Amino acid sequence: MAQSGKGKLNFRCPSCFQRDLDIDMFYDKDKKEYYCMRCQFHGTEKEVLAGNEIIRWRYKDMHKRYALEDFYKN
């Protein structure tokens, strides 16, 4: 993840990322949580990482190459 001046790391918003939007989250030092400027999502670092981990299923086979025969097996 890229570095940011707002918090320790620049996290991606899980709610926006589910909709294929790459939105950075900001850190609120008073509440000690991350929040998204685009949607209503907010949470601790642990909650953000857990939300992003759920989304990884969409990209689990991104680097796997499929042949045409894989789809038409009899």
mmCIF file of the N, C-alpha and C atoms, coordinates in Angstrom:
data_MODEL
# 
_entry.id   MODEL 
# 
loop_
_atom_site.group_PDB 
_atom_site.id 
_atom_site.type_symbol 
_atom_site.label_atom_id 
_atom_site.label_alt_id 
_atom_site.label_comp_id 
_atom_site.label_asym_id 
_atom_site.label_entity_id 
_atom_site.label_seq_id 
_atom_site.pdbx_PDB_ins_code 
_atom_site.Cartn_x 
_atom_site.Cartn_y 
_atom_site.Cartn_z 
_atom_site.occupancy 
_atom_site.B_iso_or_equiv 
_atom_site.pdbx_formal_charge 
_atom_site.auth_seq_id 
_atom_site.auth_comp_id 
_atom_site.auth_asym_id 
_atom_site.auth_atom_id 
_atom_site.pdbx_PDB_model_num 
ATOM 1   N N  . MET A 1 1  ? 0.830   -1.181  0.000   1.00 0.00 ? 1  MET A N  1 
ATOM 2   C CA . MET A 1 1  ? 0.000   0.000   0.000   1.00 0.00 ? 1  MET A CA 1 
ATOM 3   C C  . MET A 1 1  ? 0.873   1.242   0.000   1.00 0.00 ? 1  MET A C  1 
ATOM 4   N N  . ALA A 1 2  ? 0.388   2.262   -0.591  1.00 0.00 ? 2  ALA A N  1 
ATOM 5   C CA . ALA A 1 2  ? 1.146   3.505   -0.691  1.00 0.00 ? 2  ALA A CA 1 
ATOM 6   C C  . ALA A 1 2  ? 1.126   4.244   0.641   1.00 0.00 ? 2  ALA A C  1 
ATOM 7   N N  . GLN A 1 3  ? 2.139   5.066   0.862   1.00 0.00 ? 3  GLN A N  1 
ATOM 8   C CA . GLN A 1 3  ? 2.220   5.853   2.086   1.00 0.00 ? 3  GLN A CA 1 
ATOM 9   C C  . GLN A 1 3  ? 1.322   7.067   1.978   1.00 0.00 ? 3  GLN A C  1 
ATOM 10  N N  . SER A 1 4  ? 0.870   7.555   3.119   1.00 0.00 ? 4  SER A N  1 
ATOM 11  C CA . SER A 1 4  ? -0.004  8.721   3.153   1.00 0.00 ? 4  SER A CA 1 
ATOM 12  C C  . SER A 1 4  ? 0.371   9.604   4.328   1.00 0.00 ? 4  SER A C  1 
ATOM 13  N N  . GLY A 1 5  ? 0.062   10.891  4.229   1.00 0.00 ? 5  GLY A N  1 
ATOM 14  C CA . GLY A 1 5  ? 0.344   11.804  5.316   1.00 0.00 ? 5  GLY A CA 1 
ATOM 15  C C  . GLY A 1 5  ? -0.740  11.815  6.365   1.00 0.00 ? 5  GLY A C  1 
ATOM 16  N N  . LYS A 1 6  ? -1.925  11.281  6.079   1.00 0.00 ? 6  LYS A N  1 
ATOM 17  C CA . LYS A 1 6  ? -3.045  11.317  7.017   1.00 0.00 ? 6  LYS A CA 1 
ATOM 18  C C  . LYS A 1 6  ? -2.937  10.256  8.105   1.00 0.00 ? 6  LYS A C  1 
ATOM 19  N N  . GLY A 1 7  ? -2.428  9.093   7.784   1.00 0.00 ? 7  GLY A N  1 
ATOM 20  C CA . GLY A 1 7  ? -2.334  8.001   8.742   1.00 0.00 ? 7  GLY A CA 1 
ATOM 21  C C  . GLY A 1 7  ? -1.042  7.242   8.534   1.00 0.00 ? 7  GLY A C  1 
ATOM 22  N N  . LYS A 1 8  ? -0.963  6.053   9.153   1.00 0.00 ? 8  LYS A N  1 
ATOM 23  C CA . LYS A 1 8  ? 0.244   5.247   8.995   1.00 0.00 ? 8  LYS A CA 1 
ATOM 24  C C  . LYS A 1 8  ? 0.382   4.750   7.561   1.00 0.00 ? 8  LYS A C  1 
ATOM 25  N N  . LEU A 1 9  ? -0.709  4.202   7.026   1.00 0.00 ? 9  LEU A N  1 
ATOM 26  C CA . LEU A 1 9  ? -0.725  3.689   5.662   1.00 0.00 ? 9  LEU A CA 1 
ATOM 27  C C  . LEU A 1 9  ? -1.944  4.221   4.937   1.00 0.00 ? 9  LEU A C  1 
ATOM 28  N N  . ASN A 1 10 ? -1.877  4.161   3.629   1.00 0.00 ? 10 ASN A N  1 
ATOM 29  C CA . ASN A 1 10 ? -2.978  4.622   2.799   1.00 0.00 ? 10 ASN A CA 1 
ATOM 30  C C  . ASN A 1 10 ? -3.844  3.418   2.433   1.00 0.00 ? 10 ASN A C  1 
ATOM 31  N N  . PHE A 1 11 ? -4.938  3.215   3.168   1.00 0.00 ? 11 PHE A N  1 
ATOM 32  C CA . PHE A 1 11 ? -5.805  2.074   2.934   1.00 0.00 ? 11 PHE A CA 1 
ATOM 33  C C  . PHE A 1 11 ? -6.864  2.405   1.890   1.00 0.00 ? 11 PHE A C  1 
ATOM 34  N N  . ARG A 1 12 ? -7.379  1.352   1.249   1.00 0.00 ? 12 ARG A N  1 
ATOM 35  C CA . ARG A 1 12 ? -8.464  1.491   0.286   1.00 0.00 ? 12 ARG A CA 1 
ATOM 36  C C  . ARG A 1 12 ? -9.786  1.216   0.993   1.00 0.00 ? 12 ARG A C  1 
ATOM 37  N N  . CYS A 1 13 ? -10.819 1.946   0.632   1.00 0.00 ? 13 CYS A N  1 
ATOM 38  C CA . CYS A 1 13 ? -12.131 1.778   1.243   1.00 0.00 ? 13 CYS A CA 1 
ATOM 39  C C  . CYS A 1 13 ? -12.753 0.469   0.746   1.00 0.00 ? 13 CYS A C  1 
ATOM 40  N N  . PRO A 1 14 ? -13.096 -0.459  1.650   1.00 0.00 ? 14 PRO A N  1 
ATOM 41  C CA . PRO A 1 14 ? -13.690 -1.734  1.216   1.00 0.00 ? 14 PRO A CA 1 
ATOM 42  C C  . PRO A 1 14 ? -15.039 -1.556  0.536   1.00 0.00 ? 14 PRO A C  1 
ATOM 43  N N  . SER A 1 15 ? -15.838 -0.623  1.011   1.00 0.00 ? 15 SER A N  1 
ATOM 44  C CA . SER A 1 15 ? -17.167 -0.406  0.433   1.00 0.00 ? 15 SER A CA 1 
ATOM 45  C C  . SER A 1 15 ? -17.055 0.103   -1.004  1.00 0.00 ? 15 SER A C  1 
ATOM 46  N N  . CYS A 1 16 ? -16.197 1.052   -1.229  1.00 0.00 ? 16 CYS A N  1 
ATOM 47  C CA . CYS A 1 16 ? -15.999 1.579   -2.590  1.00 0.00 ? 16 CYS A CA 1 
ATOM 48  C C  . CYS A 1 16 ? -15.292 0.561   -3.475  1.00 0.00 ? 16 CYS A C  1 
ATOM 49  N N  . PHE A 1 17 ? -14.366 -0.197  -2.896  1.00 0.00 ? 17 PHE A N  1 
ATOM 50  C CA . PHE A 1 17 ? -13.606 -1.177  -3.671  1.00 0.00 ? 17 PHE A CA 1 
ATOM 51  C C  . PHE A 1 17 ? -14.509 -2.286  -4.189  1.00 0.00 ? 17 PHE A C  1 
ATOM 52  N N  . GLN A 1 18 ? -15.587 -2.604  -3.466  1.00 0.00 ? 18 GLN A N  1 
ATOM 53  C CA . GLN A 1 18 ? -16.547 -3.594  -3.961  1.00 0.00 ? 18 GLN A CA 1 
ATOM 54  C C  . GLN A 1 18 ? -17.234 -3.122  -5.227  1.00 0.00 ? 18 GLN A C  1 
ATOM 55  N N  . ARG A 1 19 ? -17.321 -1.814  -5.390  1.00 0.00 ? 19 ARG A N  1 
ATOM 56  C CA . ARG A 1 19 ? -17.946 -1.237  -6.590  1.00 0.00 ? 19 ARG A CA 1 
ATOM 57  C C  . ARG A 1 19 ? -16.894 -0.831  -7.609  1.00 0.00 ? 19 ARG A C  1 
ATOM 58  N N  . ASP A 1 20 ? -15.694 -1.394  -7.489  1.00 0.00 ? 20 ASP A N  1 
ATOM 59  C CA . ASP A 1 20 ? -14.576 -1.151  -8.412  1.00 0.00 ? 20 ASP A CA 1 
ATOM 60  C C  . ASP A 1 20 ? -14.128 0.301   -8.427  1.00 0.00 ? 20 ASP A C  1 
ATOM 61  N N  . LEU A 1 21 ? -14.216 0.965   -7.282  1.00 0.00 ? 21 LEU A N  1 
ATOM 62  C CA . LEU A 1 21 ? -13.697 2.319   -7.122  1.00 0.00 ? 21 LEU A CA 1 
ATOM 63  C C  . LEU A 1 21 ? -12.491 2.262   -6.201  1.00 0.00 ? 21 LEU A C  1 
ATOM 64  N N  . ASP A 1 22 ? -11.404 2.852   -6.625  1.00 0.00 ? 22 ASP A N  1 
ATOM 65  C CA . ASP A 1 22 ? -10.165 2.825   -5.843  1.00 0.00 ? 22 ASP A CA 1 
ATOM 66  C C  . ASP A 1 22 ? -10.059 4.128   -5.054  1.00 0.00 ? 22 ASP A C  1 
ATOM 67  N N  . ILE A 1 23 ? -10.686 4.164   -3.883  1.00 0.00 ? 23 ILE A N  1 
ATOM 68  C CA . ILE A 1 23 ? -10.761 5.371   -3.078  1.00 0.00 ? 23 ILE A CA 1 
ATOM 69  C C  . ILE A 1 23 ? -9.904  5.203   -1.824  1.00 0.00 ? 23 ILE A C  1 
ATOM 70  N N  . ASP A 1 24 ? -9.047  6.176   -1.561  1.00 0.00 ? 24 ASP A N  1 
ATOM 71  C CA . ASP A 1 24 ? -8.219  6.157   -0.362  1.00 0.00 ? 24 ASP A CA 1 
ATOM 72  C C  . ASP A 1 24 ? -9.032  6.562   0.854   1.00 0.00 ? 24 ASP A C  1 
ATOM 73  N N  . MET A 1 25 ? -8.641  6.016   1.996   1.00 0.00 ? 25 MET A N  1 
ATOM 74  C CA . MET A 1 25 ? -9.308  6.361   3.252   1.00 0.00 ? 25 MET A CA 1 
ATOM 75  C C  . MET A 1 25 ? -8.442  7.359   4.019   1.00 0.00 ? 25 MET A C  1 
ATOM 76  N N  . PHE A 1 26 ? -9.076  8.155   4.854   1.00 0.00 ? 26 PHE A N  1 
ATOM 77  C CA . PHE A 1 26 ? -8.383  9.109   5.695   1.00 0.00 ? 26 PHE A CA 1 
ATOM 78  C C  . PHE A 1 26 ? -8.446  8.645   7.140   1.00 0.00 ? 26 PHE A C  1 
ATOM 79  N N  . TYR A 1 27 ? -7.519  9.122   7.953   1.00 0.00 ? 27 TYR A N  1 
ATOM 80  C CA . TYR A 1 27 ? -7.436  8.694   9.342   1.00 0.00 ? 27 TYR A CA 1 
ATOM 81  C C  . TYR A 1 27 ? -7.843  9.831   10.267  1.00 0.00 ? 27 TYR A C  1 
ATOM 82  N N  . ASP A 1 28 ? -8.736  9.535   11.201  1.00 0.00 ? 28 ASP A N  1 
ATOM 83  C CA . ASP A 1 28 ? -9.171  10.490  12.216  1.00 0.00 ? 28 ASP A CA 1 
ATOM 84  C C  . ASP A 1 28 ? -8.448  10.142  13.516  1.00 0.00 ? 28 ASP A C  1 
ATOM 85  N N  . LYS A 1 29 ? -7.504  10.995  13.910  1.00 0.00 ? 29 LYS A N  1 
ATOM 86  C CA . LYS A 1 29 ? -6.701  10.710  15.098  1.00 0.00 ? 29 LYS A CA 1 
ATOM 87  C C  . LYS A 1 29 ? -7.530  10.750  16.374  1.00 0.00 ? 29 LYS A C  1 
ATOM 88  N N  . ASP A 1 30 ? -8.548  11.602  16.429  1.00 0.00 ? 30 ASP A N  1 
ATOM 89  C CA . ASP A 1 30 ? -9.376  11.700  17.637  1.00 0.00 ? 30 ASP A CA 1 
ATOM 90  C C  . ASP A 1 30 ? -10.177 10.423  17.878  1.00 0.00 ? 30 ASP A C  1 
ATOM 91  N N  . LYS A 1 31 ? -10.783 9.900   16.833  1.00 0.00 ? 31 LYS A N  1 
ATOM 92  C CA . LYS A 1 31 ? -11.592 8.681   16.949  1.00 0.00 ? 31 LYS A CA 1 
ATOM 93  C C  . LYS A 1 31 ? -10.764 7.412   16.764  1.00 0.00 ? 31 LYS A C  1 
ATOM 94  N N  . LYS A 1 32 ? -9.538  7.569   16.272  1.00 0.00 ? 32 LYS A N  1 
ATOM 95  C CA . LYS A 1 32 ? -8.632  6.451   15.994  1.00 0.00 ? 32 LYS A CA 1 
ATOM 96  C C  . LYS A 1 32 ? -9.273  5.453   15.032  1.00 0.00 ? 32 LYS A C  1 
ATOM 97  N N  . GLU A 1 33 ? -9.823  5.986   13.939  1.00 0.00 ? 33 GLU A N  1 
ATOM 98  C CA . GLU A 1 33 ? -10.423 5.138   12.922  1.00 0.00 ? 33 GLU A CA 1 
ATOM 99  C C  . GLU A 1 33 ? -10.261 5.773   11.552  1.00 0.00 ? 33 GLU A C  1 
ATOM 100 N N  . TYR A 1 34 ? -10.412 4.943   10.542  1.00 0.00 ? 34 TYR A N  1 
ATOM 101 C CA . TYR A 1 34 ? -10.331 5.386   9.155   1.00 0.00 ? 34 TYR A CA 1 
ATOM 102 C C  . TYR A 1 34 ? -11.726 5.686   8.645   1.00 0.00 ? 34 TYR A C  1 
ATOM 103 N N  . TYR A 1 35 ? -11.816 6.629   7.708   1.00 0.00 ? 35 TYR A N  1 
ATOM 104 C CA . TYR A 1 35 ? -13.113 6.963   7.117   1.00 0.00 ? 35 TYR A CA 1 
ATOM 105 C C  . TYR A 1 35 ? -12.926 7.281   5.642   1.00 0.00 ? 35 TYR A C  1 
ATOM 106 N N  . CYS A 1 36 ? -14.017 7.107   4.891   1.00 0.00 ? 36 CYS A N  1 
ATOM 107 C CA . CYS A 1 36 ? -14.015 7.343   3.446   1.00 0.00 ? 36 CYS A CA 1 
ATOM 108 C C  . CYS A 1 36 ? -14.742 8.650   3.167   1.00 0.00 ? 36 CYS A C  1 
ATOM 109 N N  . MET A 1 37 ? -14.178 9.463   2.293   1.00 0.00 ? 37 MET A N  1 
ATOM 110 C CA . MET A 1 37 ? -14.798 10.736  1.934   1.00 0.00 ? 37 MET A CA 1 
ATOM 111 C C  . MET A 1 37 ? -15.934 10.545  0.926   1.00 0.00 ? 37 MET A C  1 
ATOM 112 N N  . ARG A 1 38 ? -15.955 9.415   0.223   1.00 0.00 ? 38 ARG A N  1 
ATOM 113 C CA . ARG A 1 38 ? -16.953 9.206   -0.825  1.00 0.00 ? 38 ARG A CA 1 
ATOM 114 C C  . ARG A 1 38 ? -18.216 8.520   -0.295  1.00 0.00 ? 38 ARG A C  1 
ATOM 115 N N  . CYS A 1 39 ? -18.056 7.600   0.641   1.00 0.00 ? 39 CYS A N  1 
ATOM 116 C CA . CYS A 1 39 ? -19.210 6.891   1.166   1.00 0.00 ? 39 CYS A CA 1 
ATOM 117 C C  . CYS A 1 39 ? -19.222 7.016   2.693   1.00 0.00 ? 39 CYS A C  1 
ATOM 118 N N  . GLN A 1 40 ? -20.101 6.311   3.344   1.00 0.00 ? 40 GLN A N  1 
ATOM 119 C CA . GLN A 1 40 ? -20.261 6.435   4.786   1.00 0.00 ? 40 GLN A CA 1 
ATOM 120 C C  . GLN A 1 40 ? -19.396 5.462   5.570   1.00 0.00 ? 40 GLN A C  1 
ATOM 121 N N  . PHE A 1 41 ? -18.536 4.679   4.917   1.00 0.00 ? 41 PHE A N  1 
ATOM 122 C CA . PHE A 1 41 ? -17.760 3.660   5.617   1.00 0.00 ? 41 PHE A CA 1 
ATOM 123 C C  . PHE A 1 41 ? -16.748 4.293   6.568   1.00 0.00 ? 41 PHE A C  1 
ATOM 124 N N  . HIS A 1 42 ? -16.648 3.716   7.769   1.00 0.00 ? 42 HIS A N  1 
ATOM 125 C CA . HIS A 1 42 ? -15.605 4.087   8.718   1.00 0.00 ? 42 HIS A CA 1 
ATOM 126 C C  . HIS A 1 42 ? -15.330 2.875   9.590   1.00 0.00 ? 42 HIS A C  1 
ATOM 127 N N  . GLY A 1 43 ? -14.104 2.762   10.073  1.00 0.00 ? 43 GLY A N  1 
ATOM 128 C CA . GLY A 1 43 ? -13.760 1.634   10.916  1.00 0.00 ? 43 GLY A CA 1 
ATOM 129 C C  . GLY A 1 43 ? -12.311 1.653   11.322  1.00 0.00 ? 43 GLY A C  1 
ATOM 130 N N  . THR A 1 44 ? -11.962 0.756   12.212  1.00 0.00 ? 44 THR A N  1 
ATOM 131 C CA . THR A 1 44 ? -10.595 0.637   12.677  1.00 0.00 ? 44 THR A CA 1 
ATOM 132 C C  . THR A 1 44 ? -9.741  -0.010  11.592  1.00 0.00 ? 44 THR A C  1 
ATOM 133 N N  . GLU A 1 45 ? -8.440  -0.016  11.822  1.00 0.00 ? 45 GLU A N  1 
ATOM 134 C CA . GLU A 1 45 ? -7.530  -0.629  10.855  1.00 0.00 ? 45 GLU A CA 1 
ATOM 135 C C  . GLU A 1 45 ? -7.855  -2.109  10.672  1.00 0.00 ? 45 GLU A C  1 
ATOM 136 N N  . LYS A 1 46 ? -8.201  -2.770  11.749  1.00 0.00 ? 46 LYS A N  1 
ATOM 137 C CA . LYS A 1 46 ? -8.543  -4.192  11.686  1.00 0.00 ? 46 LYS A CA 1 
ATOM 138 C C  . LYS A 1 46 ? -9.797  -4.416  10.838  1.00 0.00 ? 46 LYS A C  1 
ATOM 139 N N  . GLU A 1 47 ? -10.797 -3.564  10.986  1.00 0.00 ? 47 GLU A N  1 
ATOM 140 C CA . GLU A 1 47 ? -12.038 -3.694  10.208  1.00 0.00 ? 47 GLU A CA 1 
ATOM 141 C C  . GLU A 1 47 ? -11.800 -3.414  8.726   1.00 0.00 ? 47 GLU A C  1 
ATOM 142 N N  . VAL A 1 48 ? -10.951 -2.436  8.430   1.00 0.00 ? 48 VAL A N  1 
ATOM 143 C CA . VAL A 1 48 ? -10.634 -2.112  7.031   1.00 0.00 ? 48 VAL A CA 1 
ATOM 144 C C  . VAL A 1 48 ? -9.901  -3.277  6.382   1.00 0.00 ? 48 VAL A C  1 
ATOM 145 N N  . LEU A 1 49 ? -8.913  -3.840  7.075   1.00 0.00 ? 49 LEU A N  1 
ATOM 146 C CA . LEU A 1 49 ? -8.171  -4.965  6.521   1.00 0.00 ? 49 LEU A CA 1 
ATOM 147 C C  . LEU A 1 49 ? -9.064  -6.190  6.345   1.00 0.00 ? 49 LEU A C  1 
ATOM 148 N N  . ALA A 1 50 ? -9.989  -6.424  7.274   1.00 0.00 ? 50 ALA A N  1 
ATOM 149 C CA . ALA A 1 50 ? -10.917 -7.547  7.143   1.00 0.00 ? 50 ALA A CA 1 
ATOM 150 C C  . ALA A 1 50 ? -11.857 -7.346  5.955   1.00 0.00 ? 50 ALA A C  1 
ATOM 151 N N  . GLY A 1 51 ? -12.324 -6.125  5.747   1.00 0.00 ? 51 GLY A N  1 
ATOM 152 C CA . GLY A 1 51 ? -13.190 -5.836  4.607   1.00 0.00 ? 51 GLY A CA 1 
ATOM 153 C C  . GLY A 1 51 ? -12.475 -6.012  3.283   1.00 0.00 ? 51 GLY A C  1 
ATOM 154 N N  . ASN A 1 52 ? -11.224 -5.594  3.214   1.00 0.00 ? 52 ASN A N  1 
ATOM 155 C CA . ASN A 1 52 ? -10.455 -5.759  1.983   1.00 0.00 ? 52 ASN A CA 1 
ATOM 156 C C  . ASN A 1 52 ? -10.103 -7.216  1.737   1.00 0.00 ? 52 ASN A C  1 
ATOM 157 N N  . GLU A 1 53 ? -9.949  -7.993  2.793   1.00 0.00 ? 53 GLU A N  1 
ATOM 158 C CA . GLU A 1 53 ? -9.644  -9.414  2.644   1.00 0.00 ? 53 GLU A CA 1 
ATOM 159 C C  . GLU A 1 53 ? -10.836 -10.162 2.038   1.00 0.00 ? 53 GLU A C  1 
ATOM 160 N N  . ILE A 1 54 ? -12.045 -9.769  2.385   1.00 0.00 ? 54 ILE A N  1 
ATOM 161 C CA . ILE A 1 54 ? -13.247 -10.392 1.826   1.00 0.00 ? 54 ILE A CA 1 
ATOM 162 C C  . ILE A 1 54 ? -13.330 -10.151 0.323   1.00 0.00 ? 54 ILE A C  1 
ATOM 163 N N  . ILE A 1 55 ? -12.887 -8.996  -0.108  1.00 0.00 ? 55 ILE A N  1 
ATOM 164 C CA . ILE A 1 55 ? -12.975 -8.633  -1.520  1.00 0.00 ? 55 ILE A CA 1 
ATOM 165 C C  . ILE A 1 55 ? -11.958 -9.379  -2.370  1.00 0.00 ? 55 ILE A C  1 
ATOM 166 N N  . ARG A 1 56 ? -10.918 -9.905  -1.763  1.00 0.00 ? 56 ARG A N  1 
ATOM 167 C CA . ARG A 1 56 ? -9.858  -10.585 -2.524  1.00 0.00 ? 56 ARG A CA 1 
ATOM 168 C C  . ARG A 1 56 ? -10.360 -11.809 -3.283  1.00 0.00 ? 56 ARG A C  1 
ATOM 169 N N  . TRP A 1 57 ? -11.505 -12.381 -2.894  1.00 0.00 ? 57 TRP A N  1 
ATOM 170 C CA . TRP A 1 57 ? -12.025 -13.551 -3.612  1.00 0.00 ? 57 TRP A CA 1 
ATOM 171 C C  . TRP A 1 57 ? -12.293 -13.227 -5.066  1.00 0.00 ? 57 TRP A C  1 
ATOM 172 N N  . ARG A 1 58 ? -12.608 -11.980 -5.343  1.00 0.00 ? 58 ARG A N  1 
ATOM 173 C CA . ARG A 1 58 ? -12.896 -11.574 -6.723  1.00 0.00 ? 58 ARG A CA 1 
ATOM 174 C C  . ARG A 1 58 ? -11.663 -11.688 -7.614  1.00 0.00 ? 58 ARG A C  1 
ATOM 175 N N  . TYR A 1 59 ? -10.504 -11.517 -7.025  1.00 0.00 ? 59 TYR A N  1 
ATOM 176 C CA . TYR A 1 59 ? -9.262  -11.481 -7.793  1.00 0.00 ? 59 TYR A CA 1 
ATOM 177 C C  . TYR A 1 59 ? -8.362  -12.683 -7.535  1.00 0.00 ? 59 TYR A C  1 
ATOM 178 N N  . LYS A 1 60 ? -8.884  -13.739 -6.891  1.00 0.00 ? 60 LYS A N  1 
ATOM 179 C CA . LYS A 1 60 ? -8.022  -14.849 -6.506  1.00 0.00 ? 60 LYS A CA 1 
ATOM 180 C C  . LYS A 1 60 ? -7.394  -15.565 -7.703  1.00 0.00 ? 60 LYS A C  1 
ATOM 181 N N  . ASP A 1 61 ? -8.080  -15.654 -8.811  1.00 0.00 ? 61 ASP A N  1 
ATOM 182 C CA . ASP A 1 61 ? -7.542  -16.328 -9.998  1.00 0.00 ? 61 ASP A CA 1 
ATOM 183 C C  . ASP A 1 61 ? -7.114  -15.338 -11.078 1.00 0.00 ? 61 ASP A C  1 
ATOM 184 N N  . MET A 1 62 ? -6.771  -14.146 -10.686 1.00 0.00 ? 62 MET A N  1 
ATOM 185 C CA . MET A 1 62 ? -6.443  -13.115 -11.662 1.00 0.00 ? 62 MET A CA 1 
ATOM 186 C C  . MET A 1 62 ? -5.231  -13.498 -12.520 1.00 0.00 ? 62 MET A C  1 
ATOM 187 N N  . HIS A 1 63 ? -4.261  -14.198 -11.929 1.00 0.00 ? 63 HIS A N  1 
ATOM 188 C CA . HIS A 1 63 ? -3.040  -14.530 -12.669 1.00 0.00 ? 63 HIS A CA 1 
ATOM 189 C C  . HIS A 1 63 ? -3.070  -15.947 -13.242 1.00 0.00 ? 63 HIS A C  1 
ATOM 190 N N  . LYS A 1 64 ? -4.197  -16.641 -13.079 1.00 0.00 ? 64 LYS A N  1 
ATOM 191 C CA . LYS A 1 64 ? -4.315  -17.984 -13.636 1.00 0.00 ? 64 LYS A CA 1 
ATOM 192 C C  . LYS A 1 64 ? -4.768  -17.885 -15.085 1.00 0.00 ? 64 LYS A C  1 
ATOM 193 N N  . ARG A 1 65 ? -4.136  -18.660 -15.930 1.00 0.00 ? 65 ARG A N  1 
ATOM 194 C CA . ARG A 1 65 ? -4.487  -18.646 -17.343 1.00 0.00 ? 65 ARG A CA 1 
ATOM 195 C C  . ARG A 1 65 ? -5.415  -19.816 -17.643 1.00 0.00 ? 65 ARG A C  1 
ATOM 196 N N  . TYR A 1 66 ? -6.524  -19.516 -18.264 1.00 0.00 ? 66 TYR A N  1 
ATOM 197 C CA . TYR A 1 66 ? -7.500  -20.536 -18.639 1.00 0.00 ? 66 TYR A CA 1 
ATOM 198 C C  . TYR A 1 66 ? -7.436  -20.783 -20.134 1.00 0.00 ? 66 TYR A C  1 
ATOM 199 N N  . ALA A 1 67 ? -7.515  -22.050 -20.497 1.00 0.00 ? 67 ALA A N  1 
ATOM 200 C CA . ALA A 1 67 ? -7.582  -22.433 -21.908 1.00 0.00 ? 67 ALA A CA 1 
ATOM 201 C C  . ALA A 1 67 ? -9.042  -22.655 -22.278 1.00 0.00 ? 67 ALA A C  1 
ATOM 202 N N  . LEU A 1 68 ? -9.337  -22.607 -23.545 1.00 0.00 ? 68 LEU A N  1 
ATOM 203 C CA . LEU A 1 68 ? -10.696 -22.805 -24.024 1.00 0.00 ? 68 LEU A CA 1 
ATOM 204 C C  . LEU A 1 68 ? -11.221 -24.185 -23.627 1.00 0.00 ? 68 LEU A C  1 
ATOM 205 N N  . GLU A 1 69 ? -10.325 -25.160 -23.580 1.00 0.00 ? 69 GLU A N  1 
ATOM 206 C CA . GLU A 1 69 ? -10.713 -26.517 -23.209 1.00 0.00 ? 69 GLU A CA 1 
ATOM 207 C C  . GLU A 1 69 ? -11.183 -26.603 -21.763 1.00 0.00 ? 69 GLU A C  1 
ATOM 208 N N  . ASP A 1 70 ? -10.752 -25.695 -20.902 1.00 0.00 ? 70 ASP A N  1 
ATOM 209 C CA . ASP A 1 70 ? -11.181 -25.691 -19.500 1.00 0.00 ? 70 ASP A CA 1 
ATOM 210 C C  . ASP A 1 70 ? -12.675 -25.410 -19.369 1.00 0.00 ? 70 ASP A C  1 
ATOM 211 N N  . PHE A 1 71 ? -13.239 -24.713 -20.305 1.00 0.00 ? 71 PHE A N  1 
ATOM 212 C CA . PHE A 1 71 ? -14.648 -24.345 -20.243 1.00 0.00 ? 71 PHE A CA 1 
ATOM 213 C C  . PHE A 1 71 ? -15.553 -25.325 -20.969 1.00 0.00 ? 71 PHE A C  1 
ATOM 214 N N  . TYR A 1 72 ? -15.010 -26.143 -21.841 1.00 0.00 ? 72 TYR A N  1 
ATOM 215 C CA . TYR A 1 72 ? -15.813 -27.053 -22.648 1.00 0.00 ? 72 TYR A CA 1 
ATOM 216 C C  . TYR A 1 72 ? -15.421 -28.499 -22.436 1.00 0.00 ? 72 TYR A C  1 
ATOM 217 N N  . LYS A 1 73 ? -15.265 -28.895 -21.178 1.00 0.00 ? 73 LYS A N  1 
ATOM 218 C CA . LYS A 1 73 ? -14.935 -30.304 -20.881 1.00 0.00 ? 73 LYS A CA 1 
ATOM 219 C C  . LYS A 1 73 ? -16.213 -31.112 -20.891 1.00 0.00 ? 73 LYS A C  1 
ATOM 220 N N  . ASN A 1 74 ? -16.155 -32.299 -21.482 1.00 0.00 ? 74 ASN A N  1 
ATOM 221 C CA . ASN A 1 74 ? -17.321 -33.209 -21.525 1.00 0.00 ? 74 ASN A CA 1 
ATOM 222 C C  . ASN A 1 74 ? -17.154 -34.349 -20.587 1.00 0.00 ? 74 ASN A C  1 
# 
